[in-house]
Amino acid sequence: MMSGGPYTGSPNTLFSEMSACVDGQYEFIINDSYGDGICCGYGQGSYLVKFGTEIKSGGEFGSSKTETFGTCGSTPPPTTGSTPSPTAPPTSSPTPVPSAPPTS
């Protein structure tokens, strides 16, 4: 998890943070303490989230904006076919009484 701020600076200041991400689902959350976003009312601020390429950007929001990106990973494919059929039932039970002993 990454977090930062508060960010203060003169107009047109670029703030950049980088992190190596593994395959997964992530949330980018931007908060504005004045509740008017970072664009248009009092300047032309914006944000840009890249995950290899640009995937989320903006600036017009209220107090907070959440952007979800990435994947939860791939699910394994379903198994093919079913388990093999059971074998044949067992043969008949042994005799209840032992047979006569062998003769010589």
Number of C-alpha atoms within 10 A of each C-alpha: 6 7 9 8 7 9 8 8 9 6 9 9 10 11 11 7 7 7 8 5 11 10 10 11 12 15 12 13 11 17 17 14 10 9 11 17 24 22 15 12 10 9 11 13 17 14 15 11 14 11 12 6 7 9 13 14 12 14 17 18 16 14 14 14 16 11 13 12 16 14 11 10 10 8 6 6 6 6 6 6 6 6 6 6 6 6 6 6 6 6 6 6 6 7 7 6 6 7 7 6 6 5 4 3
